[in-house]
Amino acid sequence: MRAIAVGMLTFFSLFLTAAGAQSAERWAELPAFPAMPAPKTSGMADVNDIKMYYAEYGEGDPILFIHGGLGNTGVWGHQIAEFARDHLVIVADSRGHGRSTRSQQPFGYDLMTSDYVALLDYLKVDKVTLVGWSDGGIIGIDMAMRYPEKLTRVIAQAANVTTDGVKPDVLSNKTFNDYITVAGEQYRKLSPTPNEYKAFVDQISRMWKTQPNWTATELGKIMLPVTLAIGDHDEAVKLDHTEMMAKEIPGAKLVILKNASHFAMLQDPAGYNAMIRDAMTGR
């Protein structure tokens, strides 16, 4: 009986160890958005046909961080704390996201890019390093094609340049659905139209059905330094699509973020920040 009991204890110990290891996979979890530092300045900028929330932190060469679809500036808390030590960090809520308003004008990446260009003009910032995640990365690539004079470089994580770069089963992924839920909760807390999350999602979803849709020829005209990053467990964007982007954009560097998903900036802040610093120094 003693041998059986010892065997059972060993079995359960191994089972719990394995279960613990499985649950500890950081790419499978959505960490909470970090607390945001107090900004140096913040406000609502009149941009195109909307009012756009922005905040600035620190001093030095400017970095513009652009969040992904449905999100807001809060996703960048870890990066703001790091880079505001030696840079001017600019964050904003994209059109219709977070605290920013939206209009009846259809969402489009060209329009959202023009919002950010207008924001930089409003802030009297000539040129930035742009770090974009998901939709923010797409906006960064769009800006590199249409407004290269505004950029020093682009660091785009989990971006796609055609709609078939998105995994067809993304909406069945638990982590991604957790993000959609959190985004809805934050929208209701921050938005000037807190009861219109569904209308907002419906409006931006019409853009996602057909955009972006850029050709290899268009990508081949980008002459800025571009770093393309993707988590090795990204739930939304295909790795081979990102590899294709790296081949089509001249001189682009591909970085695979280990043990991370679409939400790498939350899952591995230290590694993410190191990736950005490496890109900024040309490594």
C-alpha positions in Angstrom: 0.0 0.0 0.0 2.9 2.3 0.9 4.4 1.8 -2.6 1.0 2.5 -4.3 0.6 5.7 -2.2 4.2 6.9 -3.1 3.5 6.1 -6.7 0.2 8.1 -6.6 1.9 11.1 -5.0 4.7 11.0 -7.6 2.1 10.9 -10.4 0.1 13.8 -9.0 3.3 15.8 -8.4 4.3 15.3 -12.0 0.8 16.2 -13.2 0.7 19.4 -11.2 4.2 20.4 -12.4 3.2 19.8 -16.0 -0.1 21.7 -15.5 1.8 24.6 -13.9 4.3 24.7 -16.7 1.4 24.8 -19.2 -0.4 27.6 -17.4 2.8 29.6 -17.1 3.2 30.0 -20.9 3.2 33.7 -21.1 2.1 33.8 -24.7 -1.2 32.2 -23.7 -2.1 34.9 -21.2 -3.3 38.5 -21.6 -1.6 40.5 -18.8 -3.4 43.5 -17.4 -2.7 46.9 -18.9 0.0 48.5 -16.7 -0.6 51.7 -14.7 0.2 54.8 -16.7 2.7 57.4 -15.5 1.5 61.0 -15.2 2.0 62.8 -18.5 4.0 65.9 -18.9 1.2 67.3 -21.1 -2.0 65.9 -22.4 -5.1 67.1 -24.2 -7.5 66.9 -27.1 -6.2 68.0 -30.4 -8.5 69.1 -33.2 -7.4 66.7 -36.0 -9.2 66.4 -39.3 -12.9 65.9 -38.3 -12.3 64.5 -34.8 -10.9 65.4 -31.4 -7.8 63.2 -30.7 -6.5 62.5 -27.2 -2.8 62.7 -26.8 -0.2 62.6 -24.0 3.5 63.4 -23.9 6.2 62.1 -21.5 9.9 62.9 -21.0 12.3 64.7 -23.2 14.7 64.0 -26.1 14.4 62.5 -29.6 10.7 61.8 -30.1 9.1 58.4 -30.3 5.4 58.0 -31.3 3.7 54.8 -30.1 0.5 53.8 -31.9 -1.7 51.1 -30.4 -3.7 48.4 -32.1 -7.3 48.1 -33.1 -10.0 48.5 -30.3 -7.2 49.5 -27.8 -5.9 52.8 -26.4 -2.7 54.4 -25.1 -2.9 52.3 -21.9 -1.3 49.3 -23.7 2.0 51.2 -23.7 2.5 51.8 -20.0 5.7 49.6 -19.8 7.2 51.3 -22.8 6.4 54.8 -21.6 8.1 54.2 -18.3 11.3 52.9 -20.1 11.6 55.4 -23.0 10.5 58.6 -21.2 13.8 58.4 -19.3 15.7 59.6 -22.4 13.1 60.4 -25.1 10.1 62.5 -25.8 7.3 59.8 -25.8 4.1 60.7 -27.6 1.0 58.5 -27.4 -2.5 59.0 -28.7 -5.9 57.3 -28.9 -6.6 56.6 -32.5 -9.8 57.8 -34.2 -12.8 56.4 -32.3 -10.6 54.6 -29.8 -10.2 55.4 -26.1 -10.9 59.1 -25.4 -10.8 60.2 -29.1 -14.0 60.9 -31.0 -15.0 59.5 -34.3 -17.2 60.8 -37.1 -19.4 59.2 -39.7 -16.6 59.2 -42.2 -15.7 55.6 -43.0 -12.6 54.2 -41.2 -9.5 53.8 -43.5 -5.8 53.4 -42.8 -5.0 56.4 -45.0 -7.4 58.5 -43.0 -6.0 57.3 -39.6 -2.5 57.9 -40.9 -3.5 61.5 -41.8 -4.8 61.9 -38.2 -1.4 61.1 -36.8 0.4 63.4 -39.3 -2.0 66.2 -38.3 -1.3 65.4 -34.6 2.5 65.7 -35.1 1.9 69.1 -36.9 -0.4 70.2 -34.0 2.4 69.3 -31.5 5.0 70.9 -33.7 7.1 67.7 -33.9 8.9 67.4 -37.2 10.0 63.7 -37.3 9.6 60.7 -35.0 10.6 57.1 -34.6 7.2 55.3 -34.9 6.5 52.2 -33.0 3.2 50.6 -34.0 1.4 47.5 -32.8 -1.1 45.7 -35.1 -3.2 48.5 -36.6 -0.6 50.9 -35.3 2.0 49.1 -37.3 -0.1 49.2 -40.4 -0.4 53.0 -39.9 3.4 53.1 -39.5 3.9 51.4 -42.9 1.2 53.6 -44.5 3.1 56.7 -43.1 6.4 55.4 -44.5 4.9 55.2 -47.9 2.9 58.4 -47.9 4.7 60.7 -45.4 8.3 59.5 -45.2 9.5 63.0 -44.2 7.7 62.6 -40.9 9.7 59.5 -39.9 13.2 58.5 -38.8 12.3 54.8 -38.8 9.3 52.4 -38.3 9.2 49.6 -35.9 6.0 47.6 -36.7 4.9 44.6 -34.6 2.1 42.3 -35.8 1.2 44.3 -38.8 -0.2 43.0 -42.1 -0.2 44.6 -45.5 -3.0 42.5 -47.1 -6.1 41.1 -45.5 -5.0 37.5 -46.1 -2.1 38.1 -43.7 -4.6 37.6 -40.8 -5.2 34.1 -39.5 -8.8 33.0 -40.3 -9.3 31.5 -36.9 -8.2 34.5 -34.8 -11.6 35.1 -33.4 -11.8 31.6 -31.9 -8.6 32.2 -29.9 -9.2 32.6 -26.2 -6.4 35.2 -25.5 -7.6 37.3 -28.4 -11.2 37.2 -27.2 -10.0 38.2 -23.7 -8.5 41.3 -25.3 -11.7 42.1 -27.1 -13.6 41.9 -23.8 -11.0 44.1 -22.0 -11.1 46.6 -24.9 -14.8 46.9 -24.6 -14.6 47.4 -20.8 -12.0 50.2 -21.3 -14.0 51.8 -24.1 -17.0 52.1 -21.8 -14.8 53.8 -19.2 -12.9 56.2 -21.5 -15.0 57.0 -24.5 -17.1 60.1 -24.9 -19.7 57.7 -26.4 -19.5 54.9 -23.8 -22.6 53.1 -25.0 -21.6 52.8 -28.6 -18.9 50.1 -28.5 -20.8 47.8 -30.9 -21.4 50.6 -33.3 -17.7 51.5 -33.2 -16.7 47.9 -33.7 -19.1 47.5 -36.6 -17.7 50.7 -38.2 -14.0 49.7 -38.0 -14.8 46.1 -39.0 -15.9 47.4 -42.4 -12.4 48.7 -42.9 -10.8 45.4 -41.8 -12.7 43.4 -44.4 -10.9 45.1 -47.3 -7.9 46.9 -45.8 -4.9 47.1 -46.0 -4.3 45.9 -49.6 -0.9 47.1 -50.6 1.1 45.7 -53.5 4.8 44.6 -53.5 5.5 47.6 -55.8 4.1 50.0 -53.2 6.1 48.3 -50.4 9.2 48.4 -52.5 9.2 52.2 -52.6 9.8 52.4 -48.8 13.2 53.8 -48.2 13.2 54.2 -44.4 14.7 51.8 -41.9 11.9 49.3 -41.0 11.9 46.7 -38.3 9.1 44.1 -38.5 8.5 42.2 -35.3 6.1 39.3 -34.6 5.6 37.0 -31.7 6.4 33.3 -32.3 2.9 32.6 -31.0 1.0 35.4 -32.6 -2.8 34.6 -32.7 -3.7 37.1 -35.4 -1.0 37.6 -38.0 0.7 34.8 -40.1 4.5 34.4 -39.7 5.0 33.8 -43.4 3.1 37.0 -44.2 5.5 38.9 -42.0 8.4 37.2 -43.7 7.0 38.2 -47.1 6.8 41.8 -45.8 10.5 41.7 -44.8 11.4 40.6 -48.3 9.4 43.2 -50.1 10.3 46.3 -48.0 13.9 47.2 -48.9 16.4 46.6 -46.1 13.7 45.6 -43.6 14.8 43.6 -40.6 12.7 40.7 -39.2 12.6 40.1 -35.5 10.9 37.0 -33.9 9.8 37.7 -30.4 10.2 34.5 -28.4 7.5 33.0 -26.2 5.2 35.9 -27.0 2.0 36.5 -28.9 0.1 39.4 -30.5 0.3 41.1 -27.0 4.1 40.9 -26.7 4.5 44.4 -25.2 2.5 43.3 -22.2 3.8 39.7 -22.0 7.6 40.5 -22.2 8.1 44.3 -21.6 11.9 43.9 -21.1 12.4 41.9 -24.3 10.1 44.3 -26.2 11.9 47.4 -25.0 15.2 45.8 -25.9 13.9 45.1 -29.4 13.0 48.7 -29.8 16.4 50.0 -28.6 18.2 47.5 -30.9 16.2 48.8 -33.9 16.9 52.4 -32.9 20.6 51.7 -32.9 20.6 49.7 -36.1 21.2 46.4 -34.5 
